[in-house]
Amino acid sequence: MNPTYVRILLLSATLSMASCGQEFLVKTDPNAIAAADFYQSENDALLGLNGAYQALRNNNGLAEGSGLFNEQRSDNTGTNDNQSNAGEPFQFNDFSILPSNTYLKNHWLALYQIVTRANQVLAGTETLTFSNPQTKAQYQAEARFIRALAYFHLVRKWGDVPLVTQPLNSAEAVRTNTFREKKEKVYEQIVADLTEVINSPLPDIQPAAQKGRVSKVAGNALLGQVYLTMATTLDQANRAANLNQAKTYLTNAYTKRTFGTLKDIPYADVFDVTKKTTNPEAIFQIVYRQGDVNFSSGIAASNQAQGETINSLRTTTGVGGNVKPDLVKDYEEGDLRKDYSIKYANAANVRDYFITKFRDPSPAAGTNGWGGNDWLLIRYADVILMLAEVNLYLGDEAAAIGFLDQVRERAKLPLYNVARANPTYSARYPTLRQAILHERRVELAFENHRWFDLQRFFTPAELVAYFQTKPQADYGAARVSNFGPKDYYYPIPFDEVKLNPERMYQNPGY
C-alpha cells in the first residue's frame, strides 16, 4: 500500500468521528492500519509528526485561508455578500452566527484534527525505542507545541472545550471524553505542553532547511502570549504572576533574535517570497511551495480584486480580500504599511480596498496563482508589541514605549512621544494602551491577531461598547449593532451539543 495513503488513513481525526455517531467508531476499515500498530520505527514517528504538521495546512483550521474564523470575526475584514453559500460566511462578519453553521463546525473539527494527530504522535513515540533519545524528545516537543497551538485557538474561541490528551480508539473512550473542560484546565495543559517545549533539546532557531518546524523561540513566544492572555482574560487574582511569566518568556524569545532592532528588516521583506527562507523576523510559519499544485499558496490570488495585478498573475473576477473602512481609516498618514497592505480597486464591481499584503506575481507562481507565500503564525513584531503591552501593565511605561517605537520607526512614523503631541493622534489614541492596540492592528492586519487582541484589551462588556460605538458606514453590509455579550465566544457546533446536551452545554446567548 502506498505509504502516504497509509499515513493519511492513520492520521484521520478521531475526534471528528464523534459527530458521525458511535456505530461508525466500532467498525474497522479493512484498508487502514490501526494507530496502535502503525508506530514500528523511528521513520514511522517522523511520518506521524509530519502528519501533524500537515494538519496545520487545513484552511478550515489555522492555515492561510482561515481568515473567516479570525479577521472576519473582528473589525478588519468581512464579506459584504450575504447570499453566497447560504449566507453562512456572512454570519461571522454579521455577528449572527448560528450553532448549525457548517463553516464553524468544520473549523472545530479541523482544530481537533490537529489535536488528534499530535496525540497520536505522543502516544506512538512512547512505544518506540529511539537510537538517540534526543530525537524522541524533539519529536514529542514538536507535537506538544502543535497541540498547544490548537488548544490555544479552541479555548479563546469557545471557552470551555473538550480536553483530550490521548488517542480515542473506542466508542467508550469518545463517550468518556465528550464533555467541556473548564477553560482554566485547558490553559493548564497548554502551559504544561509549552513548558516541555522550552525545556526540550529543540534548537533555539531552526536552520533554513527546517523552516516551518517548531523551535524553542517559538515555544517561548507562544508561552508568553498564553500567559499574557491568561493575565488579561482569566481570574485577576493571578494577574501579576501571569504578567511576570509573560514578560519572562517573551523576553526569552526576544533576546534570541538574530537582528538588532526591527528597522533592520524592511517591512516588505517580511512578506517577500524570495526572502522567506532567510527572513529573520519569522518565528513560526506554515511553509508553502511555489509552483506546486498541491503545496503552493493561494493567498495572493484569492485576495486579488478584479482588474488588478499587484498580488498575482492569475486573472480574478471577484472583489478580493475585503477591507473594512474602519481599518482603512485607522492607518496614520505616511504609514508605509498602508500602501503595502491594502489598495483601492477601481473595477465597477469592486470600488473598494482589497488586501495586498501577501503577493506573488512571479512567473514561477504563474497564471494559476500557485504562490510561494509562507503563512506567518508568529513573528517578532508580534513579540515586540506584546512586550510593549506587558511592560505597560507592569508599570514600566518607558520600556513599553521603547518596544512600541521599534515598530513605529520601521513604519517611518513619528516616535510615540512625538506622535502623542499631535492633536489628531492624541485624540484617537489618548492612552498608551490604546496606542499599542492601534499599532498591533495596523502592523499585524490580516494575520489573524485582531480578534484575540480585542479579547485581551477589553472585558466582554467593554468589547460590546467598543463595537457598538463604531459607525455602521465604516463596517460595510454586516450589522455592527448585532454585536452583543454572546459574541465573545462562538457557539458550540450543534452536532457537538446534541451528543450530550448536559456535558456539551451551549454557550450563553445561543
N, C-alpha and C positions, 0 to 999 in steps of 0.2 A: 504493500500500500504506500502511496505517496506520503513521505514523512511530514510534508507541510499540511496535507489533508488530515493526517492523524493529529497533528498539533492543534489544528483548528477545532476538530471534533472534541478533543480532550478539554480544551480551554473554553468551551462554551459556558455561558454564565449560569451557574446553578441556581442562583437566587431568582433569576428571571423565570425559572420553571415554576416557582410558587404561584405565579399568576396564571399558569396553564392548568392548574388542578393537580391534586395529589396522585391521581391514577397515572398520569404521564410519568411521574417520577419513578414508579416502581417497574416500569418497562425498561428493557435493556436494548440498546441499539447494537445490532449484531456487527455493524461496520466500525464501531468505535472501540478504543482501548479505554478501559476504566482508569480513572485518575490514580487509583491505588496501585495499578500495575504499570503505569507509564514510566515512573521515575526509576530507571535502572542504571543510569550512568551520569557522569558529570555533564555530558553533552545534552542529555535529556533535561537536566536542570537549566542549562543555558537556553534550550528551546522553550521551556516553560516560562523563563524570565522574559525572553523576547516576546512571548505571547502576552505577557502583562504590559510590556511597553506598547505592543501593537494595539491593545485596548484603548490606550490614550489617544489613538488616532481617530476614534469614532467621533464624528461631528455631532452626534446626539449626546456626547459626554463632554470632553474637555478640549477637543481639537479646534482648529481654526474656524470651523463653521458653527461653533456653539454660541455665537453672539445672541441668538434668540433667547437663551436662558439667562443671559447676563446683561449685556449692554441694552437690549430692548426691554429689560425689566427696569432700567434706570431712565434718566432724563437725557441720555446721549443720542440714542438712535431709536428707530422704531418704524415699522412699516405703516404707510397710510392706506394700505389696501385691506379692507375689511371683508373681502369676498373670497379671495383665493384660499384653497384648501379648507373649505367650510368655515373660513374666518378664524380658524384655531390659532394661527400665528399672531393675528391681530390681538387676541385676548391677552397676550403677555404685555404688550405695549399699552393696552387699554385698561389694564387692571380689572379685567372682567373674566379672569381665567376660571375655568370650571374643573372640578376634580376628574371629569371624564376626558379632559383634553389629551389627545393621543400623543402630541409632541411632549407634553410634560411626562407622561408615562414612559415614553422612550428615553427621556433624559434620566429618569430614575433608574430604569433598567440598565442603561449604559454605564452609569456610575457604579452600580452594584456588579456589573460585569467586571469592571476594573478591580473591585474589592475581591471578587471570586477568584480571579486569576492570580492575584497576589497571595491569597490564602492558599491556593493550590501549590504555588512555588514554596511557600514557607513550610507547609506540611510535607511536601515531596522531598525537599532537600534534607529534612530530618531523617529520612530513611536511607540516605546515601553516605558512603564513606568517601571523602574527598582526598585526593593525593596531597593537596595543600589546604589546610583548614582555613586559611585566609580567603580562599576562593569561596568557600561556603559562606563565610561571614559577609563577604562583599555581596554575593547574590541575595542573601537574606536582607541585608541593609537596603538594597535597591528595591526589593519587594515591599519592605516596610514603608519606605518613602512613598511608593506608588499608592499603597493602601491608605496611608495618612492623607495624601493629597485628595483622594476621592472622598474620604470621610469628612475632610475639612469643607469640601463643597456641599456635601449632604447636610451636615449639621447647620451650616449657615443658611441653607435654602429651605430646610424643613424643620429645624429644631430637633426634637426627639426623633430618632430614627433607629431601625434595627441595627444592632451592633453584632457583627458576625466575624469571628477571627479564625474559624476553622472551616474546611470544606464541608458542605452539607451533601451527604451522599445517600440519604434516605428520606422517605416521606416523613418519618418521625422526627428526623433532625430539622427538617424545614418547619414542621409544626411547632417544635420547641423554640425555634428562633424567630418565629413570626410575632414579634412584639416590638414596640417602640421603646428603646432605652433612653433614659433621661440624657439631655444634651451634655450635662456635666460629665457623665460617664464616658460619653463619646469623646469629649475633649481629653479626658484622662488617657484614653487609648491612643489618640493622636500624639499626645506628648510622649507617651512611652515608646511608640514606634520611632518618632523622630530623635529621641534621645539615643536609641540604639544606632541610628544612622550616624550621628555625630561622634559616637564612640567606636565606630567601626573602622576597619582598615581601608576604607574607600579613600581615594586621593582627594586632596583639598579641591583641586580643579581637574577636570577630565582633559586629557590631551585632545587635539583637534580631531584625531581619528575616532575618538569616543564621544564626540558631541552628541547630546541627546540622552546620555546616561547620567545617573544620579552621582553627585559629588557631595563632599562634606560641606562645602559652601552652600549648596542648595539646601541641605539639611538644616544648617544654621539659619539661613534666610527664612525658610518656611516655618521653623520652630519659633523664630522671633515674631513672625506675623501671627502665628497661633496665639502666643502669649499676649500680644497686643490686642487681639480680638477678644480674648478672654477677659482682659482688663477692662475693656470698654463695653462689653455686652453681657457679661455674667455677673454674679453676685459681687457687689462692690466692696465687700469685706476683704476680698483678696486683691483688690485693685493695685495697691502699691507693690506687693510681691510680684504680681504678674507683669507690671510695668518694668520692674527691675530685671526680671528674667528676659523680657522682650529686648531691653537695651543690651543685655549681655550677648544674646545670640545674634542680634542684628549687627552689633559691633564686631563680633567674631567674623561674620560674613564680610563686612566692610573692610576689615583690616587685611583680608586675604586677596583683595583686588590686585590686579596686575597693572593698574594705571594710576596716575596721580589724582587729579580731580576730574569731574565729569566733562569739563570743557575740552579735555584731551581727546574726547571721542565725538566727532561731529554727529549731530542728531540723525542726519540722513544715513550715516554709516551703520547705525544700529539696525536698520532695516534693509540694507543693501545686500542683495542676494550674492553678489560677487565677493563680499567680505564676511559672509556669515560664519565661515569656519574659524576665522581669526578675530571675531568680534569680542573684545574684552568685557563688554557690558553684559553679555548673555551669561546667565547663571544656570537656567534650565529651560530647554526648549524641545519641542517636537520637531524632528528633522524630516524634511521633505526632499524629494529627489527631482531636480529639474528635468523636464522632458520625458519623464517616466509615466506612462498612462496609469499605472497602479499606485505609485507612491509620490506623485507630484502634488504640488499645492494648487488649489483653485481659488484662493482668496483674492488674488489680484483681479482675475477675470470676473469673479462673482460680484465684486464691489463696483465694477466699471459701469458707468451710465452710457446710455445711447449717444452715439456721435463723438465719444471720447476715445483717446488712445494712450492716455498717460499711464494707465495701470497695466495694460495687456494688449497684445496684438489680436486677441480674439474679438470679433465683432459681437456686440451685445445690443439688445433692443429694449432693455428694461431701464429702471430708474437707478439701478446700482445700490450701493450701500447707503441707505438714507441717513442723513444727519439732521438732528433737530435744531431749529433756530435757537433754542435755549442754549445749546452748546456753542453754536457759531458766535453768538453774542458774548460768550464768556472769554473768548480769546482777546488778549490785550493788543492794542495797536503795536505793530512791529514784531510780534511774536512769530519767529520763523517756523514754529511748529504748525501754525495755521496753514501756511502755504504748502507745507509738505504733506499735511494730513488730510486736508479737505479741498475740494474745488467745486466751483459752480458750473453746472452743466446747462447749456442753453437749448438743448433739444426740446421741441414743443411738448413732448410727453414727460419731460423731467422738470426743467426750470427750478432746480433746487441743488443744494450741496450734496455731494457724494463722497465716500471715503477713498482717499488716495494714498493712505499711509503704507499700504502693502502693494508693492509694484514689482512686476517682472515683464516688461515689454520686449524682452530679448528674443532674438531668433531661436535660441535654444528652447524657450518656452513655446514659441510658435503660435500659430493662429488657433490652436486648440486650447491655449491658455494653461498648458501644463507647467506651472511655475515652480520655482525653487525656493520660495519664501519659507523660512522656518517659523514656527509659531512659538513666540517667546512667552513662557509661563512665568518666569522670574527673571528680572534684570536689575542692574544696580541702581538705576534711577528710582525704582520702586523701593529698594532697601534704603536709599539715602533719604527719601521723603518719609519713610516710616521712622527713621532715626530722628528726623525733624519733629515728627508727631510725638514720639515717646519722650524726647527731651523736653518738649513743651509741657507735657503732662507731669513730668517730674520736676518742673520748676526751673529748668535751665534754658531760658529763652535765648541766651547768646548762642549756645550750641545749636538750638533749633534753627535759628536764623542762619547760622553758618551752613548747615546742611541744605536749607531751603535755597540759599544763594547759589550753591553749586548748580542747581537745576536751572535757576533763572539766568545765571551767567552764560550757560551753554545756549540758552534760547535767545541770547542777545537782548535781554530785558534788564531794566534798572534793578540793582540790588534792593532788597526788601526795605531797608531804612530810607532809601531814596524814593522808592515807589510809594510808600505809605504817606510821604509828604505831598503826593499828588492827590488833589481832592476827589478826582474820579475813582482812583484806585481805593482810597481810604473809605469812600462811601460804599463801595461794593464789597470790600473785604475789611471791615472795621477792626477785626481782631487777627492776631497771628494764626489762630486756629482756623479761621475762615480762609486766610491766605494759603495755608498749607493744603486745605481741601481743594481750593481752586487750582493750585499748582498740580496736584495729583490728577485732577480732571483733564487738564489740557496736555499734560505730559504723557499720561497713560491712556488717553482716549482710544476706544475701540479694542483695548487689550483685556477686557472683561474684569476690570477692577472697580468700576464706578459703583455698582450696587453694593459691594462689600464695604467700600469706603463710606457710603451713606449710612450703612448699618453701624459702623464704628463711631461715626461722628455725631449721630443723633439717636436719642431714645426712640422707641416706637411712636410715642405721642409727638415728639419733636419732628419726626420724619413725616408724619401726616401733615403737620402745619407747614413744613418746608414745601411739600408738593402742592398743597392747596393754595399757596401764595403765588405759584407760577402762572403767568398769563397763558390762557388757552391758545392764543395766537402763536405762541412760541413752542407749542407742543405738538402741533400737527393735528391729524384727524382723530387720534386717540383722545379720550376724555380724561384730562388730568384730575378733574373733580371726582373721578371714581376712586381715587386712592384713599384708602382708609386703614384702620388698625389691622385688618385681616391680611393686608398685603405685605406685612413684614416677613411673613413666611408664605411659601407655596402651599396649596392644598396637597394632602396625601392623595396620590392617584386612587381613583375609585376602586380599581381592581385589587389594590392592596388592602384597602379598608374592608372590603367585603370578605376577605379571607378570615378576618377576626375583628369585627367592629369594636369589640371592647379593648383588645390589646393593640390594635392598629387604629386607635382613635383618630378622628379627623381634627385638623387644626381649627381654632375658633374662626367663625365667620363664613365657613364653607358648608 
